[in-house]
Each structure stands twice: as C-alpha cells, then as structure tokens.
Amino acid sequence: MLELRDYQEEAIKMLREGFAKGHRSQLLYLGTGGGKTEIAIAMLEAAKKKGNKAAMILDRIVLCDQTSRRLDKYKVDHGVLQSGHWRYKPYESIQVCSAQTLEKRGDFPGLELLVVDECHAQRKQTIEFIKDNPHIKVVGLSASPFTKGLGNTYSNVVSPVTTKQLVDRGSLVPLRVFIAKEVDMEGAKKVAGEWSNAEASERGMKITGDVVLEWSNKVREIFNGVPVKTIVFAAGVAHGADLAAKFQSMGYNFISLSYKDDDEYKRNVIEDFAKPESKIVGLIACDILTKGFDNEYVQIGISARPFSKSFSSHVQQMGRVLRANQNNPEAKPFAVWLDHSGNFLRFRKDWEELYENGVTDLDDGKEKPKKELTEKQKKDSKCHACGALWPKGSDSCYNCGAVRERSNLVHEVKGTMEELSGTVPRESKQDFWNEMMWYIKVQGWSRGRAANTYRDKFGVWPRTLSDARPCMPSDETRRFVDRKLKQFLRSKGKR
C-alpha cells in the first residue's frame, strides 16, 4: 500500500490549492530521490476514485515499463498505451503511455488529469496537446526545471522540500566532490550554444587515462581498494567506448551504452547492474543514465562531459548518485563526484542556490552559457590546504582554518584531484547572518544593506535564515564590512 511522506502530502495539498486558484497546468519540483513517482501515483489514484480518467506520460518506452512496475508494487490497476504492449487495457481509468503514442493518437477522450514526467524535456507535441486541451488538469514533474520556455507551459511551480532538507532527512546522501584535470574545450565548436558531441568526445579521449587513474586512486583512498558501483557520463559515444576499453584493460568490468545499442540489451545491462551482487562495476553513457535511472547502490559518479549552458543536465547527472541506500544506510553514508568536466565550478552558484532554496519560479535564466573561469579563478576558488571552496570575501577557510595564499604561491599538481565541499555549511551562513542582524539592531543598518553584504560574501540572498539571534560581529566580519565600505566609497570618489 502506498504511504506518502509528510512533504509528499504537502506537495499534493499545494497542487490542489494551485488548481483552486486557476492554475490548470502546474510543475512539481522535487530533487532526485524525493519520490515524484509516488506523488504522481497518489494523484492518479485520487482521480480514479472520483470516477475520472488519468494518465501519466513518459518520453521513453523503458520508463513506461518502469512506471508500470511501480504501479504494480502498490497494487494499482492500470493499462499501458503503447503499440504492441502486453498490458494494453484501454478500459482502465489509469493509463501509462509513451509520449510518442500520445502524439500519434492526437487526443485522449475523457481525460481529466495528465501527469508529464521529465517535463523539462519540452516535447513540442506534448506542449501542443496541453495547450489544445484546456479542460485537462496538468502536473509536470521535474528535478531540473530550468529549460527555456517552461513558464509558458506551466503557470505555477510547487517546491515542497529542498535538496538540503532531503539530505538532512536521509533520503539523499551528502556529496563529496573532487576536481581534476578537465576536458579542454577552448575554441571548440558549439551547436545551439552547447559544445558539440563530436568535438567533446574527441577532446574527452585525451584525458581517458586521467579519468581511469583518478577513479582507481579514489577507490583506494576512500573505499580501501574495493571497487564500488560507478556511473560515468562520457563526452560522446566514441569517448564512452574508449573509457570502457581502458577500464577493462585495468581489470574493471565497465560497460559502455549508447543509442547504437539494442534497447533490450541496454535494459538487460541496466537491470543486471542494479543488482547488489552484479559483476558489472560501472556503466558509461552520454545521456541514457540521466533519466529514470534510479540505483541506490551507485557510490561514485564521474563527469567527463562538459556543458556550456545546461545547468539542467548537470543537476540531472549529479542526481543519479545522491539517492540513499534505504535498505542499508550505513553502506552508503555519502556519494563521490569526480569532476573532469569543469561543470561543478561552472555551475557552483546555481547549484548552491538550488540546494538551499529549491525552485521558486520558472524562467530561462539558468540555461544561458556560463562565462568560463580563468585558471587563476579556478585555483583561487578552493583552499590550497584541504580543497574546500572559499567563502566569498573571506581570507580564511571555514573547513580547516588555513589562511589564503597568494595565487602565485599555489602550484597545481597535474591530474591530482582536490576535494571541494559542495556548499558552505548552513551553520556558517546563519552565523554570519546573526552578525548582520547585530548591525541592523545596533548600527541602524537597513535590512537591504545587510542582505547585500551577505550576498557579497556568499553569492546568494539570505533566504530561509532566522532573524532571531543577533550577535556581535567577529574581527573577520568587521574587516570584511570595512573592506566593502572602503570599496564602495572609492567607487564614489570619496576618501
């Protein structure tokens, strides 16, 4: 029997309130591992109990089968609208269908509720179907709703829980991030603003040895030399095959999958990999593993496919390793992310904002190409002692206490990974905001000035923090405030 968590029930309540306010098409944001499918099943069942027809649309055939199995798990009667499918039962009130099938049909008589999985994919025919059927209530599901134009299809976004809260609850695990030699994309050709697959693959093969070597090193350092389940996001099909051959030559069973492989073969490999006792150590692919791939045993993710603008793809990839092992939480206390693409630093601000605050609106701002960091900026972004990200505006590391060195004294060891912390700890942000509250209370600052000072330091606004505990600023914070004031006065031409 399906039992929802408190935030899942809250999500359904928020969606119902949105429908009541006149939003006929809404988007539900929930990070990977949050249980979007369970929420969808609960909504489908509720529609059925009211005597209405409901359907869930998925953009891959393999996802239809996966969702059908999930419905079976909760003993929910349903049919599958897909050509030649053994479960073709058009008389059932709940239907699972592929986007291609719906597009060929062109209509869906009597449908009252439509749930669109991975709605950020923005299939043209699906969008047209939604707009041509204004009587149907629509709920889109996404863990990365940043695609341009989503706001034109969905007028309301519901975000019941953040990624950080899911980590705190144990539904997801913390991410340990390591940065290494990345694929060099300088001067590479772009197609529609994104680096071309062909060039990314060709350039990715130049660091294949580094990828395999660093994986081997981290397995030895972190997992006592015992290979753990790993997924690799390659720069292209040729790059994936090259990586698989290199891993296999080292004695590790890694399999590369691509659109060139038979669907049944890919399904069998993925199902075998999902078994705890499987002899397959790792899977390698370009994008096959970014949708509907849910494996709680995966402990290492490798990013070797650079993205110029697609924060959405970056989030989808990282989400594949964040799922906690619910059967044995102690077996997976954290996940490891090995970044050979430069994506983590490229999208760091966006990720920290999403991690802490979730999604509050839909627009196209996060899909624009990101300005590349210089080598100096990349070095300056992390502590020379422990590799943790520097808090903005600070000269001391919040993680180990090391004092920032001048960049010309820092020497990079080629191919060596350094660990980054994915976000500044919330406790550190709250402590700084408590000091800003002191400036408001004692020095008469406006809240806007305090918030802008906070943003200067951390790069994000002080959302979801408490105002209740003002405290006297530390010497470091006083120096930071004085430095910002001097910069401001100099910009105005004042002494």
C-alpha positions in Angstrom: 0.0 0.0 0.0 1.2 3.5 -0.9 2.1 5.6 2.1 3.3 9.2 1.5 5.8 11.1 3.5 4.7 14.4 5.1 6.3 16.6 2.4 4.8 14.5 -0.4 1.3 15.0 1.2 2.1 18.7 1.4 3.0 18.7 -2.3 -0.4 17.3 -3.2 -2.0 19.9 -1.0 -0.1 22.7 -2.7 -1.0 21.4 -6.1 -4.7 21.3 -5.2 -4.5 24.9 -3.9 -2.9 25.9 -7.2 -5.7 24.3 -9.2 -8.2 26.1 -7.0 -6.6 29.4 -7.8 -7.0 28.8 -11.5 -3.6 27.2 -12.4 -4.6 24.4 -14.8 -1.0 23.5 -15.6 1.5 23.3 -12.7 5.0 22.0 -12.3 6.2 20.0 -9.3 9.8 20.3 -8.5 11.4 17.6 -6.3 15.1 16.6 -6.2 16.1 13.1 -7.3 15.1 10.6 -4.6 12.3 12.8 -3.3 9.6 10.4 -4.6 8.0 12.2 -7.6 6.6 9.0 -8.9 4.9 8.1 -5.6 3.2 11.6 -5.6 2.1 11.0 -9.2 0.6 7.6 -8.3 -1.3 9.1 -5.4 -2.8 11.8 -7.7 -3.7 9.2 -10.3 -5.5 7.0 -7.7 -7.3 10.1 -6.3 -8.6 10.9 -9.8 -9.7 7.3 -10.3 -11.6 7.3 -7.0 -13.6 10.4 -8.2 -14.5 8.5 -11.4 -12.1 10.4 -13.6 -9.6 9.2 -16.2 -6.0 10.0 -15.5 -2.7 9.3 -17.4 1.0 9.6 -16.9 3.1 10.3 -20.0 6.8 9.4 -20.2 9.3 10.1 -23.0 10.9 6.7 -23.2 9.5 3.2 -23.6 11.7 1.8 -20.9 10.3 4.4 -18.4 6.8 3.2 -19.2 7.7 -0.3 -18.1 9.5 1.0 -15.0 6.4 3.1 -14.0 4.1 0.2 -14.7 6.1 -2.0 -12.3 5.9 0.7 -9.7 2.1 0.8 -10.0 2.1 -3.0 -9.7 4.2 -2.6 -6.5 1.3 -0.6 -5.0 -1.4 -2.8 -6.5 -2.8 -0.1 -8.7 -4.8 -1.4 -11.7 -3.8 0.4 -14.9 -3.2 0.0 -18.6 -0.2 0.8 -20.8 -1.0 2.7 -24.1 1.9 1.6 -26.2 2.0 -0.2 -29.5 2.0 -4.0 -29.0 2.3 -3.8 -25.2 1.0 -6.9 -23.4 -0.7 -4.6 -20.9 -2.9 -2.8 -23.4 -6.1 -2.2 -21.4 -7.8 1.0 -22.8 -10.8 0.5 -20.5 -8.7 1.1 -17.3 -9.2 4.6 -15.7 -5.4 5.0 -15.2 -3.1 4.8 -18.2 0.7 4.9 -18.6 1.7 6.0 -22.1 4.8 7.0 -24.0 4.9 10.5 -25.4 5.3 9.0 -28.9 2.0 7.1 -28.5 0.1 10.2 -27.3 1.5 12.2 -30.2 0.3 9.7 -32.7 -3.2 9.5 -31.2 -3.5 13.2 -31.1 -6.3 13.1 -28.5 -7.3 11.3 -25.3 -11.1 11.2 -24.8 -12.4 11.8 -21.3 -9.0 12.6 -19.8 -9.2 14.7 -16.6 -5.6 14.6 -15.2 -2.4 14.4 -17.1 1.0 13.9 -15.3 4.0 14.7 -17.5 7.3 13.0 -16.4 10.6 14.8 -17.0 8.6 17.8 -18.2 11.7 20.0 -18.7 12.3 17.9 -21.9 9.6 20.2 -23.5 8.4 17.9 -26.4 6.7 20.0 -29.0 3.7 17.7 -29.5 3.2 17.3 -25.7 3.1 21.1 -25.3 0.7 21.5 -28.1 -1.5 18.7 -26.6 -1.6 20.6 -23.3 -2.5 23.9 -25.0 -5.1 22.3 -27.2 -6.9 20.7 -24.2 -7.5 23.5 -21.7 -10.1 21.3 -19.8 -7.4 18.8 -18.6 -5.5 19.5 -15.4 -1.8 19.0 -15.9 1.1 18.3 -13.5 4.6 18.3 -14.8 7.4 16.5 -12.8 11.0 17.6 -12.9 14.2 17.6 -10.8 15.7 20.3 -13.0 13.1 22.7 -14.3 15.4 25.2 -15.9 14.6 24.8 -19.6 13.8 27.9 -21.6 10.1 28.4 -22.0 8.8 26.2 -19.2 7.0 29.2 -17.7 4.9 29.5 -20.9 3.5 26.0 -20.4 3.3 25.8 -16.5 1.9 28.8 -14.7 2.8 27.7 -11.2 5.7 25.8 -9.6 5.4 23.8 -6.4 8.6 23.1 -4.4 7.7 21.3 -1.1 11.2 20.4 0.0 14.8 21.3 -0.8 17.7 19.0 -1.7 19.4 20.0 1.6 16.3 19.0 3.5 16.2 15.7 1.7 19.9 15.1 2.7 19.1 16.1 6.3 16.2 13.6 6.3 18.4 10.8 5.0 16.5 10.4 1.7 19.7 11.6 -0.1 23.3 11.4 0.8 25.9 14.2 1.0 28.1 14.7 -2.0 32.0 14.7 -1.8 33.3 16.5 -4.8 36.8 16.2 -6.3 38.1 18.5 -9.1 40.8 17.2 -11.5 42.2 17.8 -14.9 39.3 18.6 -17.2 38.4 18.2 -20.8 39.9 21.2 -22.7 37.1 22.8 -24.7 38.8 26.0 -25.6 37.9 27.0 -29.1 35.5 24.0 -29.5 32.6 24.3 -31.9 29.2 25.0 -30.4 25.8 23.9 -31.7 22.8 25.9 -30.4 25.0 27.3 -27.7 26.3 23.9 -26.4 29.6 22.2 -27.2 29.1 19.7 -30.0 29.1 16.0 -29.1 31.7 15.2 -31.7 34.3 17.7 -30.5 33.6 16.9 -26.8 34.1 13.2 -27.5 37.3 13.8 -29.4 38.8 16.0 -26.8 37.5 13.8 -24.0 39.6 10.9 -25.2 42.7 12.9 -24.5 42.1 12.5 -20.7 40.8 9.0 -20.7 43.9 7.8 -18.8 43.4 10.5 -16.1 39.8 9.5 -15.6 40.6 5.9 -15.0 43.7 6.6 -12.9 41.8 9.1 -10.6 38.9 6.7 -10.2 41.4 4.0 -9.2 43.1 6.3 -6.7 39.9 7.4 -5.1 38.7 3.8 -4.7 41.9 3.0 -3.0 41.9 6.1 -0.7 38.2 6.2 0.2 36.9 2.6 -0.3 40.0 0.7 0.8 40.7 -0.5 -2.7 37.3 -2.3 -3.1 35.6 -1.2 -6.4 32.2 0.3 -5.9 29.3 0.8 -8.3 30.1 3.7 -10.6 28.4 5.6 -13.4 30.4 7.7 -15.9 29.0 10.5 -18.1 31.2 10.4 -21.2 31.6 13.2 -23.7 30.4 11.1 -26.6 29.9 7.6 -27.9 33.5 7.2 -29.0 34.7 8.6 -25.7 32.5 6.1 -23.8 33.9 3.2 -25.8 37.4 4.4 -25.2 36.8 4.7 -21.5 35.2 1.2 -21.3 38.2 -0.3 -23.0 40.7 1.4 -20.7 38.8 0.4 -17.5 38.6 -3.2 -18.8 42.3 -3.3 -19.6 42.9 -2.4 -15.9 40.7 -5.4 -14.9 37.5 -3.5 -14.1 34.2 -4.5 -15.7 32.8 -1.3 -17.1 30.2 -1.4 -19.9 29.5 1.5 -22.3 26.0 2.1 -23.5 24.7 4.3 -26.3 21.8 4.9 -28.7 23.6 2.5 -31.1 22.8 -0.5 -28.8 19.7 -2.6 -28.9 17.0 -1.5 -26.4 16.7 -4.9 -24.9 20.4 -5.2 -24.5 20.5 -1.8 -22.7 17.6 -2.8 -20.5 19.3 -6.1 -19.5 22.6 -4.5 -18.7 21.0 -1.8 -16.5 18.9 -4.4 -14.7 21.9 -6.6 -14.1 23.9 -3.6 -12.8 21.1 -2.7 -10.4 21.6 -6.0 -8.5 23.9 -5.6 -5.5 25.8 -8.8 -6.4 26.3 -7.8 -10.1 29.8 -8.3 -11.6 29.3 -5.1 -13.5 31.3 -2.4 -11.7 30.4 0.6 -13.8 28.2 1.9 -16.6 29.3 4.5 -19.1 26.9 6.6 -21.3 26.3 10.1 -22.6 22.7 10.8 -21.6 21.0 7.4 -21.2 21.6 7.4 -17.5 20.3 10.9 -16.8 16.6 9.9 -17.0 14.8 7.3 -15.0 18.0 5.7 -13.8 17.4 5.0 -10.1 20.1 2.9 -8.4 20.7 3.4 -4.7 23.9 1.3 -4.8 25.8 3.7 -7.0 28.5 5.4 -4.9 30.7 7.2 -7.5 29.7 9.4 -10.4 32.2 10.7 -12.9 31.5 13.8 -15.0 33.5 13.9 -18.2 31.0 15.7 -20.5 31.4 19.5 -20.3 28.3 21.7 -20.6 28.5 25.3 -21.7 25.0 26.3 -20.5 23.0 23.2 -19.4 22.7 23.5 -15.7 19.7 21.2 -16.1 21.8 18.4 -17.4 24.4 18.9 -14.7 21.8 18.6 -12.0 20.3 15.5 -13.6 23.7 13.8 -13.7 24.6 14.6 -10.1 21.1 13.4 -9.0 22.0 9.9 -10.2 24.4 9.3 -7.3 22.6 11.1 -4.5 19.9 8.5 -3.7 20.4 6.9 -0.3 20.6 3.2 0.3 17.3 2.8 2.2 17.9 -0.9 2.9 21.3 -0.3 4.4 22.0 3.4 5.0 25.4 2.7 6.7 26.6 1.1 3.4 26.4 4.5 1.7 27.0 7.4 4.0 28.0 9.7 1.1 28.5 9.7 -2.6 31.6 10.7 -4.5 31.6 13.0 -7.6 34.8 13.1 -9.7 34.6 16.2 -11.9 36.7 16.1 -15.1 34.3 18.4 -17.0 34.6 21.7 -15.1 30.8 21.7 -14.7 30.8 21.8 -10.9 32.7 25.1 -10.7 30.9 26.4 -13.8 27.5 26.0 -12.2 28.5 26.3 -8.5 26.4 29.4 -7.7 23.3 27.9 -9.3 23.8 24.6 -7.5 24.2 26.2 -4.1 21.1 28.3 -4.7 19.1 25.2 -5.8 20.5 23.1 -2.9 19.5 25.6 -0.2 16.3 27.1 -1.6 14.7 24.8 -4.2 12.8 26.4 -7.1 10.5 29.4 -6.8 9.8 30.4 -10.4 10.2 29.2 -13.9 12.3 31.1 -16.4 15.1 30.7 -18.9 17.9 32.4 -16.9 19.7 29.3 -15.9 20.2 27.9 -19.3 22.4 30.7 -20.7 26.0 30.0 -21.5 28.3 30.5 -18.5 31.4 32.6 -18.7 34.4 30.3 -18.3 36.6 30.8 -15.3 40.3 31.6 -15.8 42.9 29.2 -14.5 43.6 31.7 -11.7 39.9 31.9 -10.8 39.8 28.1 -10.6 42.8 27.9 -8.3 41.5 30.8 -6.2 38.1 29.1 -5.8 39.5 26.4 -3.5 41.6 26.1 -0.3 45.2 25.2 -1.0 45.3 23.0 2.1 42.1 21.0 2.0 40.4 21.9 -1.3 37.2 23.3 0.3 35.5 26.1 -1.6 36.5 29.6 -0.2 33.5 31.5 1.3 33.3 34.7 -0.7 35.1 37.7 0.8 36.9 35.6 3.4 40.7 35.0 3.7 40.4 32.0 6.0 39.0 28.6 5.1 35.8 27.7 7.0 36.7 24.0 6.8 40.3 23.8 8.0 41.2 27.3 9.1 44.0 27.8 6.6 44.8 31.4 5.5 44.5 32.2 1.9 47.8 32.2 0.0 48.6 34.5 -3.0 47.8 32.7 -6.2 51.5 32.8 -7.4 52.4 30.6 -4.4 49.9 27.9 -5.3 51.2 25.2 -7.5 48.8 22.7 -9.2 49.8 19.1 -9.4 48.7 17.9 -12.9 45.9 15.3 -12.8 45.6 15.3 -9.0 42.1 15.7 -7.6 41.2 18.1 -4.8 38.1 17.7 -2.8 35.6 20.6 -2.7 32.6 21.0 -0.3 29.5 21.4 -2.4 28.1 24.2 -0.4 29.1 26.5 2.5 27.6 24.9 5.7 24.3 26.4 6.6 25.6 27.0 10.1 28.3 29.3 8.8 25.8 31.2 6.8 23.4 31.5 9.8 26.3 32.7 12.0 27.2 35.5 9.5 23.5 36.5 9.2 23.3 36.7 13.0 26.1 39.2 12.8 24.3 41.2 10.1 21.2 41.3 12.5 23.5 43.0 15.1 24.4 45.7 12.5 20.7 46.2 11.9 19.8 46.4 15.6 22.9 48.3 16.9 24.2 50.2 14.0 20.9 51.1 12.4 21.6 49.3 9.1 18.7 48.7 6.7 17.8 45.1 6.0 18.6 45.7 2.4 22.2 46.7 3.2 22.6 43.6 5.5 21.2 41.3 2.8 23.5 42.8 0.1 26.5 42.3 2.4 25.5 38.7 2.9 25.2 38.3 -0.8 28.7 39.8 -1.4 30.1 37.2 0.9 28.2 34.0 -0.2 26.9 34.9 -3.7 23.2 34.2 -2.8 20.5 36.0 -0.8 19.9 35.2 2.9 16.7 33.1 2.4 15.2 30.7 5.0 17.6 32.0 7.7 16.5 33.1 11.2 16.5 36.7 12.3 16.1 35.9 16.0 19.7 35.7 17.2 21.7 38.9 16.6 25.3 38.6 17.8 28.4 40.8 17.9 30.5 40.5 14.7 33.8 38.7 14.8 37.0 40.5 13.9 37.0 38.8 10.5 33.4 40.0 9.8 34.3 43.6 10.9 37.3 43.6 8.5 35.0 42.2 5.7 32.5 45.0 6.3 35.2 47.7 6.5 36.7 46.4 3.3 33.3 46.5 1.5 32.7 50.0 2.8 36.0 51.3 1.5 35.4 49.7 -1.9 32.0 51.5 -2.0 33.5 54.9 -1.1 36.3 54.5 -3.6 33.7 53.8 -6.3 32.0 57.1 -5.4 35.3 59.0 -5.5 35.2 59.6 -1.7 38.0 59.2 0.8 
